[in-house]
């Protein structure tokens, strides 16, 4: 089964549907055996053909768009839990829960991980991909698709219109995201990239004051971030920089269970296009009609034969017993006469 993985921009970067289609998204097309057939970065609208051909499209949602909560949840059936989630997370959200989608993961140590995202943003993504012809769409929190590092943390960066999206996995069930925008006086080009790299390193050290951090950055930015780490105190001992790649994202996505598209219900699923079934259905109806006509013809033929046979038997009986006036069952009556 072929799968198309896409890392869409954050909802703050895509302020409307037209802008979303123009934004560049990293993607990877994976065959059924797990090998990467194609990868790169392209505007979302250029991925319409790949989305239509893929049997599944998986969105790795920006970590800044998904809030992960770890909390106790009463033992409820799946349907009741889905209905109760907005009330359960209401006190921990800044947004109105009615405008959000909440999905709960499996219970572990008496707690569940609950992923929350804006409903309007998910609907926009689902509507766009369904319009492309996508057959199945899933949306996973990107922070839970990063490798889980025992005793440490994993972070990844993505560049979006001059800003930096930082994805951070804190533990097996927790992760956060943040966006670091360039300061007005940071300049342009390499100078701006170096300044942003320093900001990212300082932000990571502030968010994670003690644990070691594995930082994944684009191949082209490896040198910039290694220089930034050497310039920031305490960063060299705690932060390791590696080239980002799709295999670890894909491996993490395969192990993730929190699919936010399931919270949209029918809005997150493509509508069945019956036009593609019109000829098979017409053929099935024609075959059914022919079979019904053939059965009816055979029934009428056998009924006619039975009527002719009974008429012949009655005539034979009358010729043998002309005085018999009542004939109900000629065979039985003939047997009685002979006996």
N, C-alpha and C positions, 0 to 999 in steps of 0.2 A: 504494500500500500504506500504510494508516494505521499509525502507530506511537505508542505511549504511552511517554513518557519519565518516569521516576520517580527522585527522589533520596531513597533510604531513609535512615533514621537509622543511626548507627553501631551496631555490635553491643553496645557497652557501654550505650547508651541503651535498647535493646530487650532486656531480660533474659529474656523468655520470649515465646512465640507470641501470647498474649493481649495483652500489652503492645505488641507490634509492631503489631498491628492497630489499636490506638488512637492510635499516634503520628502526628502530622501530617507529611506528606511533600509537598514541592513537586513539581508534575507539569506536563506539557505534552502535549497531544494534537495530533499533527501529521498532516496529510493526505498523500496520495501525492505531491502536487506541492510539498511542503515548507512549506506555509503552516500556521501555528499556529491550530488551530481553537478550542482551549480551554486555559487555563493557570490555575494557582492553587496552593493548598495545601489538602490535605484528609487526614483519617485514611486509612490504607491500606485499611481495610475498605470505605470509601466509594468506592474506585476499582475495586471488583470488576466492576461493569458495564462500565466503560471498558476494563478489561483483557480481558474476554471478547470485546468487539467488535473490539478492535485486532488487526491481523494480526501484530503484533510488540510485545513489551514490552521496553524497554531500561532496565536499572537502572544508575544512575551511583553506584557503591559509594563510601561514605565513604572519603576518602583515608587515614584512620587505620586502616581495616580491610584495606588492601591494601599489601603491601610490594613495592617495585620493586627488582629487582637487575639490575645491568648486568655481565655476565660472559661469558667465553669458554666455548663449548659445543662438544664434539667433533662432527664431521660424522656425524650419525645419521639414520636414517629417522624419519618422524613417529611411528610406533608405538614404536620403541626410545627416541626422545627423551622421549616421554611417560612411559615406564617408568623412565627414568634420572633425570628431573628431581628427585625427592625426595632422591636421594643427592647430586646436584650442589649443591643449595642447603642441605643439612643443616648445614654448618659456619657458615652465615651467618644462621641462624634461631635465635631463642630458643625457639620452640615445637617440638614433635615434628612432623617433616615428614609422618609418617603421618596426622596429623590435619589436614593442609593440602591445598589444591589449588594446583598450580603450572602455569602456562601460559607458553610461550615465544613471543616474537614473532619477526619476520623478522630475519635476520642483517644487520648493518650495521657496516662497518669491523671485521669479525672478531668482533663482540660481539653478543649477543642480550639483549633486555630480557625479564626473567622476572617475572611477576606472581604473588604468593603471597597466599592468603587462607584463612581458617579454613573447613574443609569443612562443619562443622556449621552455620555461619552461612549459607553458600551454599545448603545443602540446605533450611534453614528458609525462606529467601526463595523458592526454586524451588517448594517444596511449597505455600507459601501462594498463589503466583500461579497455579500449575497448578490448585489447588482453585477459584480464581476463574474458571477456564476459559480461561486464556491459551494461545494457540496456539504461540507461540515466545517464548522468554525469553533475553535476553542480559544479561550483567553486565560492565560496563566500569569500570576505575579512574577515578574522578572527576578525579584530578590530571592525567590525560592527555587529558581533555576540555576543559580550560581552554585559551585561546589561548596559543600559544608565542610569547613576545615576544623578538625578536632583541636580544641585548645586555642583556636584563633578565629579570625574572621576573614571573609572574602569580600572584595569590592571590585567594581568594574565601572569604567567611565564611558560615556558616549558623547560625542560633540554634536550639538544642535544649534545651528544659526549663531555661532559664536559663544554660546553658553555650554556648560558641562553638566550632563545628567550623571549623577553618582548613584550607583546601586550598591547596597551594602547588605550582606547576609550576616546576621548576628548570631544565629543558632539554627538548629534543625527546623524550628517552627517560626522563626522571627526574622524580620528584615525590614529595612527602611530605604527610602530614597530621598534625594535632595537635588536641587538645581542650583548651580553656582554661576551667576551671571557676571560678565566682565564689568569692572568698574569703568566709569566714564573716562578716567585719565590713564587707562592702561595702554593706550596706543593701539597699533594694529600689527597684523602679521605675526612674526615669530616672537616679538616682544610681548604681545597680548597672550600668546600661547604659554610662554614661560611664566607670566604673571598668574594665569589661571592655574597652571600646574602647581605653583606654590600655594595658591588658595586651596586647592583640592587636598594637598598634603596636610596643611594646617587644619583643615576641617576634619579630616579623618582622625588626626591625633586628638582633636578636641572631643569628637564623638566617641572614640575608642581610646581611653586614656592609658590602657595597660596592655591589652592583648596584641599579639602579632597580627599583621594584616598582609594578606596576599592581594595585590592590586593588579588587575588586568586592564591594560590600556591598548589602544590601537598600535599596530606595528610601527606606524610612522611616528608615533609619539613616545616610543621607548626611551630614546636619548633625552628628550626634554624632561621626562618625569624622573629619570635616574639622576639628572643634574639637580632637579628640584629637591629630591630626597637628600642629596649630599649637602645642600645649602641649608636645610631645616634641621635644627637641633633635635636629637633623639630619633629622627626619622630613619636613619640608616640601620639602626639596630632592630627596628620594629616593622618596617615596611619592605616587602619584596615586590619588585615590579616584573610582570610577565606580559608577553604578547597575548592579546585577546584572540580567541578562536571559537569557531562554532561548535566543535565537538563537545566541550563541557556544557555549553548552553543546551544542546540537544539532549545530552545525557540527563541533565537536571530536569528538563521539560518532560522527559519520559517518566520520571519518578514523581512528578508533581500531580497532586490530586485535586487541587482547588481550581476548578474551571468556572470562571465568573459568568461565562455565557449560559450556563445552566440556570442561573438566576433570572435570566430574561424570559425564560419560557419559550413560547412560540416566536417571539420577536427575534430570538437569537438563532433560529433555525430557518433554513431556506424553505420556501413554499414549494410544494411538489408541482412541477411543470407537466401538466397532463398532455400538453401538445406533443411531447416526445413519445407518448404512449398511444396516440390516436390510431396509428396503423395496426399495432399489435391488438388493441382492443377491437378495432373493426374486424380484423381477421378472426379473433376469437368469437365475436358475435356471429359472423358468417358461418363458421364451423358449427356453432351451436344451433343455428337456424337450419342448416342442412341436415344435421343429425336428428333434430326434432321432426323435420318433414319426412325423413326416411323412416323413423319409428312410427309416425302416424300412417304412412302408406302401408307399412308391413302389418300394422294392427288391422287396418281396413281389409287388406287382402286375406288375412287369416280369419277375420270375422265372416267374410263372404264365403270362404271355403267351409267354415263350420256350418253356416246356414244351408249351403248346398248339400252338405253331407247329411244333415238332419232331415232335409226334405226327401233325399233319396231313401233313407232308412224308413221314414214314414210310409213312403209309397210301397216299399218292399213288404212292410208289415201289413198294410191294407190288402195287398194282393194275396198274402198268405191267409189273412183272417178278415175277410170282407165284412163280416157281421159285427166286428168290434168297432164301437162308435167313439169310445174314449181312448185317446192315445196320448199319454203323458211322457213316458220313457220307453220308446220302442224296443230298445235293447233289453231292458229289465223285463218288460212284458213278454217279449219273445222267449226269454229264458224260462219264465214261469210256465208258458204254454208247452214248451218242449219238455220241461220237468214233469 
